Amino acid sequence: MNLQQYLVLEALASDIPPREIAEILNLETHDVEAVVKSLEERGLVRKSPGLFGERYKLTEQGEKALEEWRAKIRSELAKAEELFKRGREIEAQEIVEKRLPILPILLGLGVISLALWKLLTSRLPVAEE
């Protein structure tokens, strides 16, 4: 799965509808719907009736895939945190910079904590004007 699919899966796990996912990820609604359809075809999500229209629920396979992704991200960021603590900031920055575009989304979805966010982003170099 690609990063976009994982982020949509993460949002669906939080019961966020596709329209709102599109806003969060700064995508067109039809693009999110296409990702949701591909996740459904792979057996990772299924439609479920809701009070205000259809919702998507993760299947057991979807929950497993999401937990594996979360573990991978947390492991990478924990490694970066440890490298920062050991004074190996360049190596840590390389890890963080690779995931920097999605850190705000991961924070918003609760995948990473605010404390870890602050640690990771406080050590990044500041762009000169």
Backbone as ProteinMPNN parsed JSONL, in Angstrom:
{"seq_chain_A": "MNLQQYLVLEALASDIPPREIAEILNLETHDVEAVVKSLEERGLVRKSPGLFGERYKLTEQGEKALEEWRAKIRSELAKAEELFKRGREIEAQEIVEKRLPILPILLGLGVISLALWKLLTSRLPVAEE", "coords_chain_A": {"N_chain_A": [[0.836, -1.187, 0.0], [0.35, 2.289, -0.59], [1.412, 5.511, 0.748], [-0.733, 7.365, 0.74], [-2.958, 5.652, 0.733], [-2.644, 4.446, 3.236], [-2.997, 6.664, 4.912], [-5.656, 7.345, 4.369], [-6.876, 4.999, 5.247], [-6.214, 5.155, 7.953], [-7.7, 7.432, 8.678], [-10.303, 6.51, 8.14], [-10.457, 4.58, 10.097], [-10.817, 6.165, 12.262], [-13.393, 6.842, 11.972], [-13.959, 8.866, 10.174], [-15.628, 10.47, 7.584], [-15.361, 10.069, 3.954], [-15.572, 12.622, 2.614], [-14.688, 14.472, 4.555], [-12.157, 13.441, 4.962], [-10.967, 14.071, 2.565], [-10.754, 16.848, 2.842], [-8.999, 17.019, 5.054], [-6.677, 15.787, 4.056], [-6.164, 17.368, 1.936], [-7.157, 16.764, -0.645], [-9.058, 15.932, -3.599], [-12.495, 15.044, -3.347], [-13.371, 12.918, -4.982], [-10.97, 11.62, -5.474], [-10.308, 10.589, -2.972], [-12.485, 8.895, -2.655], [-11.896, 7.049, -4.659], [-9.602, 5.884, -3.585], [-10.724, 4.755, -1.28], [-12.426, 2.911, -2.488], [-10.516, 1.205, -3.647], [-9.36, 0.209, -1.33], [-11.515, -1.134, -0.305], [-11.893, -3.088, -2.278], [-9.623, -4.561, -1.828], [-10.237, -5.773, 0.478], [-9.906, -4.469, 2.881], [-11.537, -2.552, 3.994], [-15.067, -2.129, 4.652], [-18.386, -1.282, 3.637], [-20.71, 0.258, 5.815], [-23.877, 0.748, 7.262], [-24.913, 3.962, 8.414], [-26.086, 6.581, 10.629], [-26.201, 8.961, 9.201], [-25.892, 8.342, 6.476], [-23.778, 6.165, 4.491], [-21.049, 4.566, 6.089], [-17.628, 3.665, 6.507], [-16.032, 0.786, 7.626], [-13.201, -0.718, 9.127], [-11.975, -3.869, 8.156], [-10.976, -6.987, 9.65], [-8.568, -7.629, 8.444], [-7.899, -5.098, 7.479], [-7.55, -3.697, 9.886], [-5.316, -5.039, 10.849], [-3.391, -4.412, 8.867], [-3.279, -1.641, 9.213], [-2.35, -1.44, 11.856], [0.185, -2.55, 11.567], [1.348, -0.603, 9.917], [1.218, 1.634, 11.622], [2.929, 0.739, 13.641], [5.333, 0.628, 12.234], [5.745, 3.371, 11.576], [5.827, 4.504, 14.174], [8.07, 3.174, 15.15], [10.097, 4.146, 13.448], [10.028, 6.885, 14.17], [10.57, 6.719, 16.887], [13.145, 5.778, 16.755], [14.359, 8.014, 15.618], [13.965, 9.817, 17.715], [15.569, 8.636, 19.689], [18.075, 8.843, 18.464], [18.334, 11.643, 18.418], [18.566, 12.091, 21.173], [21.01, 10.914, 21.642], [22.687, 12.634, 20.459], [23.053, 12.448, 17.764], [22.112, 14.099, 15.598], [21.95, 14.687, 12.825], [21.461, 12.214, 11.567], [19.026, 11.64, 12.775], [17.466, 13.756, 11.854], [17.304, 13.126, 9.154], [15.582, 10.933, 9.179], [13.255, 12.074, 10.28], [12.704, 14.134, 8.434], [11.978, 12.659, 6.223], [9.43, 11.846, 6.888], [8.208, 14.205, 7.468], [6.205, 15.7, 5.911], [3.833, 14.351, 6.569], [3.589, 14.434, 9.308], [1.922, 16.397, 10.695], [-0.613, 15.402, 10.06], [-0.504, 12.833, 11.155], [-0.309, 13.52, 13.823], [-2.767, 14.841, 14.19], [-4.518, 12.706, 13.774], [-3.934, 11.182, 15.904], [-1.891, 9.318, 15.9], [0.718, 9.883, 16.573], [2.13, 11.367, 19.515], [1.665, 14.61, 21.073], [3.878, 15.411, 22.526], [5.969, 13.95, 21.329], [5.8, 15.013, 18.761], [6.551, 17.705, 19.279], [9.182, 17.318, 20.151], [10.382, 16.172, 17.856], [9.986, 18.122, 15.836], [11.129, 20.386, 16.938], [13.813, 20.141, 16.72], [14.473, 20.399, 14.122], [16.145, 22.08, 11.428], [15.869, 25.616, 11.022], [14.511, 27.447, 8.391], [16.253, 29.919, 6.608], [15.494, 33.356, 5.983]], "CA_chain_A": [[0.0, 0.0, 0.0], [1.105, 3.537, -0.605], [1.184, 6.408, 1.878], [-2.085, 7.925, 0.658], [-3.891, 4.608, 1.151], [-2.535, 4.297, 4.686], [-3.598, 7.825, 5.569], [-7.108, 7.201, 4.251], [-7.237, 3.903, 6.148], [-6.106, 5.717, 9.305], [-8.852, 8.315, 8.888], [-11.503, 5.676, 8.205], [-10.44, 3.929, 11.41], [-11.316, 7.172, 13.204], [-14.781, 7.074, 11.569], [-14.051, 10.121, 9.426], [-16.18, 10.181, 6.254], [-14.484, 10.438, 2.837], [-15.611, 14.059, 2.326], [-13.81, 15.134, 5.52], [-10.797, 12.959, 4.703], [-10.472, 14.887, 1.446], [-10.362, 18.147, 3.395], [-7.826, 16.835, 5.913], [-5.511, 15.432, 3.242], [-6.074, 18.33, 0.84], [-7.393, 16.015, -1.876], [-10.413, 16.006, -4.141], [-13.343, 13.991, -2.787], [-13.385, 11.748, -5.876], [-9.703, 10.9, -5.296], [-10.442, 9.819, -1.729], [-13.439, 7.822, -2.942], [-11.174, 6.031, -5.435], [-8.74, 5.172, -2.635], [-11.617, 3.941, -0.45], [-12.864, 1.782, -3.318], [-9.404, 0.256, -3.766], [-9.224, -0.442, -0.019], [-12.649, -2.056, -0.207], [-11.598, -4.204, -3.184], [-8.556, -5.365, -1.215], [-10.769, -6.398, 1.684], [-9.422, -3.765, 4.07], [-12.68, -1.825, 4.554], [-16.382, -2.515, 4.141], [-19.43, -0.289, 3.88], [-21.558, -0.007, 6.966], [-24.887, 1.805, 7.341], [-24.776, 4.905, 9.516], [-27.232, 7.478, 10.801], [-26.178, 10.018, 8.188], [-25.343, 7.796, 5.247], [-22.859, 5.042, 4.639], [-19.746, 4.73, 6.724], [-16.728, 2.565, 6.197], [-15.414, 0.169, 8.794], [-12.064, -1.56, 8.792], [-12.111, -5.305, 8.366], [-9.881, -7.515, 10.472], [-7.364, -7.474, 7.621], [-7.602, -3.665, 7.467], [-7.011, -3.346, 11.203], [-3.963, -5.588, 10.925], [-2.529, -3.598, 7.992], [-3.119, -0.332, 9.839], [-1.492, -1.572, 13.037], [1.553, -2.748, 11.073], [1.821, 0.704, 9.458], [1.445, 2.455, 12.812], [4.134, 0.238, 14.31], [6.48, 1.051, 11.425], [5.929, 4.814, 11.767], [6.266, 4.738, 15.555], [9.437, 2.672, 15.263], [10.97, 5.125, 12.783], [10.088, 8.117, 14.946], [11.257, 6.406, 18.143], [14.567, 5.726, 16.406], [14.791, 9.411, 15.478], [14.009, 10.383, 19.066], [16.756, 8.085, 20.353], [19.244, 9.452, 17.829], [18.417, 13.014, 18.944], [19.053, 12.014, 22.555], [22.423, 10.516, 21.601], [23.456, 13.682, 19.795], [23.236, 12.11, 16.348], [21.001, 14.875, 15.055], [21.854, 14.611, 11.361], [20.771, 10.962, 11.247], [17.645, 11.781, 13.24], [16.779, 14.677, 10.945], [17.018, 12.417, 7.905], [14.386, 10.125, 9.412], [12.109, 12.97, 10.478], [12.412, 14.846, 7.188], [11.301, 11.721, 5.33], [8.021, 11.776, 7.299], [7.754, 15.543, 7.84], [4.933, 16.14, 5.315], [2.649, 13.717, 7.157], [3.565, 14.546, 10.77], [0.711, 17.053, 11.218], [-1.755, 14.499, 9.893], [-0.356, 11.778, 12.156], [-0.639, 14.135, 15.109], [-4.209, 15.064, 14.204], [-5.215, 11.426, 13.85], [-3.582, 10.528, 17.161], [-0.89, 8.267, 15.713], [1.864, 10.3, 17.379], [1.752, 12.251, 20.616], [2.093, 16.002, 20.982], [5.237, 15.49, 23.066], [6.885, 13.47, 20.295], [5.743, 16.039, 17.71], [7.363, 18.85, 19.698], [10.586, 16.915, 20.149], [10.853, 15.962, 16.488], [9.999, 19.349, 15.043], [11.96, 21.424, 17.563], [15.213, 19.907, 16.363], [14.692, 20.61, 12.689], [16.742, 23.382, 11.12], [14.945, 26.679, 10.639], [14.869, 28.025, 7.09], [16.641, 31.33, 6.662], [14.704, 34.19, 5.068]], "C_chain_A": [[0.875, 1.243, 0.0], [0.686, 4.425, 0.572], [-0.238, 6.963, 1.886], [-3.127, 6.907, 1.121], [-3.848, 4.417, 2.666], [-3.181, 5.461, 5.42], [-5.122, 7.776, 5.494], [-7.592, 6.098, 5.187], [-7.223, 4.383, 7.601], [-7.317, 6.596, 9.614], [-10.15, 7.517, 8.981], [-11.595, 4.957, 9.547], [-10.951, 4.869, 12.492], [-12.746, 7.591, 12.869], [-14.982, 8.427, 10.882], [-14.579, 9.793, 8.029], [-15.257, 10.678, 5.138], [-14.446, 11.929, 2.524], [-14.666, 14.818, 3.264], [-12.358, 14.702, 5.345], [-10.174, 13.789, 3.586], [-10.003, 16.25, 1.943], [-9.077, 18.036, 4.208], [-6.566, 16.626, 5.085], [-5.298, 16.37, 2.058], [-6.151, 17.627, -0.525], [-8.805, 16.296, -2.368], [-11.21, 14.825, -3.577], [-13.331, 12.745, -3.662], [-12.084, 10.95, -5.775], [-9.746, 10.038, -4.035], [-11.399, 8.652, -1.949], [-12.786, 6.702, -3.747], [-10.255, 5.216, -4.527], [-9.59, 4.25, -1.768], [-12.083, 2.715, -1.229], [-11.749, 0.745, -3.454], [-9.178, -0.484, -2.445], [-10.334, -1.475, 0.177], [-12.398, -3.294, -1.073], [-10.524, -5.126, -2.619], [-9.004, -6.026, 0.084], [-10.327, -5.727, 2.974], [-10.513, -2.94, 4.748], [-13.966, -2.385, 3.955], [-17.364, -1.403, 4.466], [-20.275, -0.737, 5.059], [-22.61, 1.1, 7.034], [-24.665, 2.682, 8.573], [-26.005, 5.789, 9.601], [-27.336, 8.504, 9.685], [-25.554, 9.526, 6.892], [-24.384, 6.658, 5.539], [-21.572, 5.467, 5.321], [-18.9, 3.543, 6.284], [-16.089, 2.09, 7.484], [-14.243, -0.674, 8.324], [-12.422, -3.017, 9.045], [-10.967, -5.743, 9.276], [-8.547, -7.357, 9.732], [-6.936, -6.005, 7.57], [-7.001, -3.202, 8.785], [-5.575, -3.837, 11.347], [-2.991, -4.752, 10.086], [-2.256, -2.24, 8.623], [-2.194, -0.416, 11.046], [-0.036, -1.801, 12.629], [2.149, -1.421, 10.61], [2.127, 1.606, 10.638], [2.728, 2.041, 13.522], [5.387, 0.677, 13.554], [6.777, 2.532, 11.634], [6.454, 5.107, 13.165], [7.707, 4.29, 15.754], [10.427, 3.649, 14.634], [11.141, 6.378, 13.637], [10.747, 7.9, 16.303], [12.764, 6.326, 17.904], [15.117, 7.137, 16.268], [14.924, 10.066, 16.843], [15.266, 9.91, 19.802], [18.033, 8.684, 19.77], [19.429, 10.895, 18.288], [19.035, 12.998, 20.339], [20.535, 11.667, 22.613], [23.302, 11.549, 20.906], [23.727, 13.421, 18.331], [22.117, 12.775, 15.542], [20.861, 14.781, 13.54], [21.111, 13.345, 10.943], [19.295, 11.044, 11.63], [16.849, 12.67, 12.293], [16.424, 14.002, 9.627], [15.747, 11.582, 8.035], [13.152, 11.015, 9.492], [11.724, 13.66, 9.176], [11.688, 13.956, 6.183], [9.797, 11.67, 5.626], [7.42, 13.144, 7.61], [6.426, 15.957, 7.198], [3.691, 15.524, 5.967], [2.579, 13.848, 8.673], [2.326, 15.272, 11.294], [-0.529, 16.158, 11.126], [-1.699, 13.393, 10.933], [-0.687, 12.289, 13.546], [-2.155, 14.303, 15.222], [-5.015, 13.785, 14.338], [-4.863, 10.648, 15.112], [-2.555, 9.418, 17.042], [0.383, 8.591, 16.489], [1.379, 11.284, 18.438], [2.266, 13.667, 20.377], [3.526, 16.154, 21.487], [6.261, 15.045, 22.024], [6.931, 14.467, 19.14], [6.666, 17.193, 18.06], [8.845, 18.508, 19.662], [11.115, 16.83, 18.722], [10.965, 17.26, 15.706], [10.862, 20.446, 15.651], [13.422, 21.294, 17.165], [15.501, 20.126, 14.888], [15.31, 21.978, 12.446], [15.682, 24.376, 10.664], [15.427, 27.287, 9.33], [15.199, 29.5, 7.26], [15.84, 32.108, 5.642], [15.604, 35.019, 4.198]], "O_chain_A": [[1.99, 1.242, 0.522], [-0.268, 4.123, 1.289], [-0.874, 7.019, 2.939], [-4.073, 7.263, 1.823], [-4.886, 4.246, 3.305], [-3.841, 5.264, 6.44], [-5.802, 8.13, 6.458], [-8.617, 6.257, 5.849], [-8.116, 4.051, 8.38], [-7.891, 6.504, 10.699], [-11.005, 7.82, 9.814], [-12.69, 4.75, 10.07], [-11.459, 4.422, 13.52], [-13.254, 8.572, 13.412], [-16.04, 9.046, 10.998], [-14.028, 8.922, 7.357], [-14.464, 11.596, 5.347], [-13.382, 12.454, 2.197], [-13.93, 15.702, 2.825], [-11.438, 15.494, 5.553], [-9.003, 14.163, 3.654], [-8.965, 16.747, 1.506], [-8.173, 18.86, 4.067], [-5.52, 17.209, 5.369], [-4.366, 16.19, 1.274], [-5.337, 17.86, -1.418], [-9.637, 16.833, -1.636], [-10.663, 13.743, -3.359], [-13.284, 11.63, -3.144], [-12.091, 9.734, -5.969], [-9.277, 8.9, -4.034], [-11.146, 7.543, -1.478], [-13.094, 5.529, -3.537], [-10.143, 4.0, -4.682], [-9.225, 3.097, -1.542], [-12.127, 1.61, -0.689], [-12.007, -0.457, -3.384], [-8.843, -1.669, -2.445], [-10.116, -2.544, 0.747], [-12.662, -4.418, -0.646], [-10.516, -6.325, -2.896], [-8.236, -6.753, 0.714], [-10.367, -6.339, 4.041], [-10.425, -2.659, 5.944], [-13.958, -3.024, 2.903], [-17.198, -0.675, 5.445], [-20.52, -1.925, 5.271], [-22.272, 2.274, 6.881], [-24.279, 2.196, 9.635], [-26.87, 5.741, 8.726], [-28.436, 8.872, 9.272], [-24.761, 10.24, 6.279], [-24.207, 6.248, 6.686], [-21.085, 6.584, 5.142], [-19.408, 2.553, 5.757], [-15.662, 2.887, 8.32], [-14.29, -1.272, 7.249], [-13.087, -3.347, 10.027], [-10.097, -4.944, 9.622], [-7.532, -6.998, 10.329], [-5.743, -5.705, 7.612], [-6.058, -2.411, 8.802], [-4.724, -3.14, 11.898], [-1.896, -4.424, 10.544], [-1.131, -1.743, 8.574], [-1.342, 0.453, 11.234], [0.875, -1.295, 13.284], [3.318, -1.138, 10.874], [3.164, 2.269, 10.667], [3.514, 2.887, 13.949], [6.386, 1.054, 14.168], [7.929, 2.91, 11.845], [7.411, 5.864, 13.329], [8.476, 4.952, 16.45], [11.47, 3.946, 15.217], [12.254, 6.874, 13.81], [11.413, 8.799, 16.817], [13.558, 6.752, 18.742], [16.215, 7.428, 16.743], [15.887, 10.789, 17.098], [15.94, 10.702, 20.46], [18.967, 8.996, 20.509], [20.557, 11.328, 18.524], [19.92, 13.797, 20.645], [21.236, 12.082, 23.536], [24.512, 11.362, 20.779], [24.547, 14.105, 17.72], [21.301, 12.112, 14.901], [19.742, 14.795, 13.028], [20.24, 13.389, 10.075], [18.426, 10.575, 10.896], [15.698, 12.374, 11.97], [15.371, 14.272, 9.049], [14.934, 11.53, 7.112], [12.135, 10.745, 8.853], [10.541, 13.757, 8.853], [10.882, 14.438, 5.386], [8.989, 11.472, 4.718], [6.248, 13.235, 7.976], [5.582, 16.524, 7.892], [2.612, 16.117, 5.922], [1.598, 13.411, 9.275], [1.724, 14.804, 12.261], [-1.381, 16.168, 12.014], [-2.718, 13.047, 11.531], [-1.278, 11.573, 14.354], [-2.749, 13.946, 16.239], [-6.082, 13.784, 14.951], [-5.422, 9.58, 15.364], [-2.364, 8.651, 17.986], [1.05, 7.692, 17.001], [0.353, 11.944, 18.274], [3.181, 13.888, 19.583], [4.299, 16.938, 20.938], [7.298, 15.686, 21.854], [8.004, 14.734, 18.6], [7.476, 17.615, 17.234], [9.665, 19.303, 19.202], [12.183, 17.361, 18.421], [11.942, 17.47, 14.988], [11.287, 21.354, 14.937], [14.182, 22.257, 17.271], [16.651, 20.046, 14.458], [15.03, 22.929, 13.177], [14.715, 24.006, 9.997], [16.608, 27.602, 9.179], [14.506, 30.229, 7.969], [15.534, 31.6, 4.563], [15.122, 35.785, 3.364]]}, "name": "protein", "num_of_chains": 1, "seq": "MNLQQYLVLEALASDIPPREIAEILNLETHDVEAVVKSLEERGLVRKSPGLFGERYKLTEQGEKALEEWRAKIRSELAKAEELFKRGREIEAQEIVEKRLPILPILLGLGVISLALWKLLTSRLPVAEE"}
